[in-house]
């Protein structure tokens, strides 16, 4: 048996052919994954590489921690409110509703996992398009 006959061959169709919405989904999923890590470990701080001058003025690459803003707020009664953000603005999931109420902080990671799956499946596409078009209207005014 030849090697080619033993392989499963398919037509190449890259997923990035979906265009802008695929990029928006990927960006939102990456941010949700950061929030999941932050919910699991409050001291989580991702890093990035920057160029900075040292004492003698020589440019060097340094690793610094990125600032991550939590998407949830814990209420006095122990419950929490979670917003899903795209950029700096919370997404309006339903008309007039932009937060998810959680029983406590410990369930936030599981809720974010469910939201991440919904984003991957395309349930947030119209919400993301609405958010981006609203920002474009404000900038063009």
DRENDO-1510 file (C-alpha; in Angstrom, 1 decimal, always signed):
<recs>
REC; n; res; u; v; w
REC; 1; UNK; +0.0; +0.0; +0.0 .
REC; 2; UNK; +1.4; +3.4; -0.9 .
REC; 3; UNK; +1.7; +6.3; +1.5 .
REC; 4; UNK; -0.7; +8.5; -0.5 .
REC; 5; UNK; -3.4; +5.8; -0.6 .
REC; 6; UNK; -3.2; +5.5; +3.2 .
REC; 7; UNK; -3.8; +9.3; +3.8 .
REC; 8; UNK; -7.2; +11.0; +4.1 .
REC; 9; UNK; -7.1; +13.7; +1.4 .
REC; 10; UNK; -9.4; +16.7; +1.4 .
REC; 11; UNK; -9.8; +20.0; -0.4 .
REC; 12; UNK; -7.9; +22.9; +1.4 .
REC; 13; UNK; -10.4; +25.5; +2.7 .
REC; 14; UNK; -8.8; +27.9; +5.2 .
REC; 15; UNK; -11.1; +29.1; +8.0 .
REC; 16; UNK; -10.0; +32.7; +7.6 .
REC; 17; UNK; -12.0; +32.9; +4.4 .
REC; 18; UNK; -14.9; +34.1; +6.6 .
REC; 19; UNK; -13.4; +37.6; +6.8 .
REC; 20; UNK; -13.8; +40.2; +9.5 .
REC; 21; UNK; -16.3; +38.3; +11.7 .
REC; 22; UNK; -13.8; +35.5; +12.1 .
REC; 23; UNK; -11.2; +38.0; +13.3 .
REC; 24; UNK; -13.7; +39.6; +15.7 .
REC; 25; UNK; -14.6; +36.1; +17.1 .
REC; 26; UNK; -10.9; +35.2; +17.6 .
REC; 27; UNK; -10.2; +38.5; +19.3 .
REC; 28; UNK; -13.1; +38.1; +21.7 .
REC; 29; UNK; -12.3; +34.5; +22.4 .
REC; 30; UNK; -8.7; +35.5; +23.3 .
REC; 31; UNK; -10.0; +38.1; +25.7 .
REC; 32; UNK; -12.5; +35.6; +27.3 .
REC; 33; UNK; -9.6; +33.1; +27.8 .
REC; 34; UNK; -7.7; +35.8; +29.7 .
REC; 35; UNK; -10.7; +36.4; +31.9 .
REC; 36; UNK; -11.1; +32.7; +32.6 .
REC; 37; UNK; -7.4; +32.5; +33.7 .
REC; 38; UNK; -7.9; +35.7; +35.8 .
REC; 39; UNK; -11.0; +34.1; +37.4 .
REC; 40; UNK; -9.1; +31.0; +38.3 .
REC; 41; UNK; -6.0; +32.8; +39.5 .
REC; 42; UNK; -6.4; +36.4; +40.8 .
REC; 43; UNK; -2.7; +37.0; +40.5 .
REC; 44; UNK; -2.6; +36.1; +36.8 .
REC; 45; UNK; -0.7; +38.7; +34.8 .
REC; 46; UNK; +0.2; +37.9; +31.1 .
REC; 47; UNK; +3.4; +39.5; +29.8 .
REC; 48; UNK; +4.4; +41.3; +26.7 .
REC; 49; UNK; +7.8; +42.2; +25.3 .
REC; 50; UNK; +8.7; +45.9; +24.9 .
REC; 51; UNK; +11.8; +47.8; +23.8 .
REC; 52; UNK; +13.1; +50.1; +26.6 .
REC; 53; UNK; +16.2; +52.0; +27.2 .
REC; 54; UNK; +18.3; +51.0; +30.2 .
REC; 55; UNK; +20.4; +53.4; +32.4 .
REC; 56; UNK; +23.1; +53.8; +29.8 .
REC; 57; UNK; +20.6; +54.6; +27.0 .
REC; 58; UNK; +20.9; +51.2; +25.2 .
REC; 59; UNK; +17.7; +49.8; +23.8 .
REC; 60; UNK; +16.9; +46.4; +25.2 .
REC; 61; UNK; +13.9; +44.1; +25.1 .
REC; 62; UNK; +12.2; +43.7; +28.4 .
REC; 63; UNK; +9.3; +41.6; +29.5 .
REC; 64; UNK; +6.6; +43.5; +31.3 .
REC; 65; UNK; +3.2; +42.5; +32.6 .
REC; 66; UNK; +0.1; +43.6; +30.8 .
REC; 67; UNK; -2.7; +45.3; +32.7 .
REC; 68; UNK; -6.0; +43.3; +32.5 .
REC; 69; UNK; -9.2; +44.8; +33.7 .
REC; 70; UNK; -11.7; +42.4; +35.3 .
REC; 71; UNK; -15.0; +42.1; +33.6 .
REC; 72; UNK; -16.9; +41.3; +36.8 .
REC; 73; UNK; -17.8; +43.2; +40.0 .
REC; 74; UNK; -18.6; +41.5; +43.2 .
REC; 75; UNK; -21.6; +42.8; +45.1 .
REC; 76; UNK; -22.0; +43.2; +48.8 .
REC; 77; UNK; -24.3; +40.2; +49.1 .
REC; 78; UNK; -21.7; +37.9; +47.5 .
REC; 79; UNK; -23.3; +37.8; +44.0 .
REC; 80; UNK; -21.4; +39.1; +41.0 .
REC; 81; UNK; -22.2; +40.9; +37.8 .
REC; 82; UNK; -20.2; +39.9; +34.7 .
REC; 83; UNK; -20.0; +42.0; +31.5 .
REC; 84; UNK; -18.6; +40.7; +28.2 .
REC; 85; UNK; -16.4; +43.5; +26.7 .
REC; 86; UNK; -15.3; +44.1; +23.2 .
REC; 87; UNK; -12.6; +46.7; +23.3 .
REC; 88; UNK; -13.4; +49.0; +26.3 .
REC; 89; UNK; -17.2; +48.8; +26.0 .
REC; 90; UNK; -19.5; +46.1; +27.4 .
REC; 91; UNK; -21.5; +44.2; +24.8 .
REC; 92; UNK; -25.3; +44.7; +25.0 .
REC; 93; UNK; -26.4; +41.0; +24.9 .
REC; 94; UNK; -30.1; +41.8; +24.9 .
REC; 95; UNK; -31.7; +45.2; +24.5 .
REC; 96; UNK; -30.9; +47.2; +27.6 .
REC; 97; UNK; -29.0; +44.3; +29.3 .
REC; 98; UNK; -25.3; +44.2; +29.2 .
REC; 99; UNK; -24.4; +42.2; +32.3 .
REC; 100; UNK; -24.8; +38.6; +33.4 .
REC; 101; UNK; -25.8; +38.0; +37.1 .
REC; 102; UNK; -23.8; +35.3; +38.8 .
REC; 103; UNK; -24.6; +33.6; +42.2 .
REC; 104; UNK; -21.0; +34.1; +43.3 .
REC; 105; UNK; -17.5; +34.7; +41.9 .
REC; 106; UNK; -16.7; +31.0; +41.7 .
REC; 107; UNK; -19.1; +30.3; +38.8 .
REC; 108; UNK; -17.7; +33.1; +36.6 .
REC; 109; UNK; -15.1; +30.8; +34.9 .
REC; 110; UNK; -17.8; +28.3; +33.9 .
REC; 111; UNK; -20.1; +31.1; +32.6 .
REC; 112; UNK; -17.2; +32.5; +30.6 .
REC; 113; UNK; -16.5; +29.0; +29.1 .
REC; 114; UNK; -20.1; +28.8; +28.0 .
REC; 115; UNK; -19.9; +32.3; +26.5 .
REC; 116; UNK; -16.7; +31.4; +24.7 .
REC; 117; UNK; -18.4; +28.4; +23.1 .
REC; 118; UNK; -21.3; +30.6; +22.0 .
REC; 119; UNK; -18.8; +33.1; +20.4 .
REC; 120; UNK; -17.1; +30.2; +18.6 .
REC; 121; UNK; -20.4; +29.0; +17.3 .
REC; 122; UNK; -21.3; +32.4; +16.0 .
REC; 123; UNK; -24.1; +33.4; +18.4 .
REC; 124; UNK; -22.4; +36.7; +19.1 .
REC; 125; UNK; -21.9; +37.7; +15.5 .
REC; 126; UNK; -24.8; +40.2; +15.3 .
REC; 127; UNK; -23.9; +41.7; +18.7 .
REC; 128; UNK; -20.2; +42.2; +17.6 .
REC; 129; UNK; -21.3; +43.7; +14.3 .
REC; 130; UNK; -23.6; +46.1; +16.1 .
REC; 131; UNK; -20.9; +47.1; +18.5 .
REC; 132; UNK; -18.4; +47.8; +15.7 .
REC; 133; UNK; -20.9; +49.7; +13.6 .
REC; 134; UNK; -21.8; +51.9; +16.6 .
REC; 135; UNK; -18.2; +52.7; +17.2 .
REC; 136; UNK; -17.7; +53.6; +13.5 .
REC; 137; UNK; -20.7; +55.9; +13.6 .
REC; 138; UNK; -19.3; +57.7; +16.7 .
REC; 139; UNK; -15.9; +58.1; +15.1 .
REC; 140; UNK; -17.2; +59.4; +11.8 .
REC; 141; UNK; -19.4; +62.1; +13.5 .
</recs>
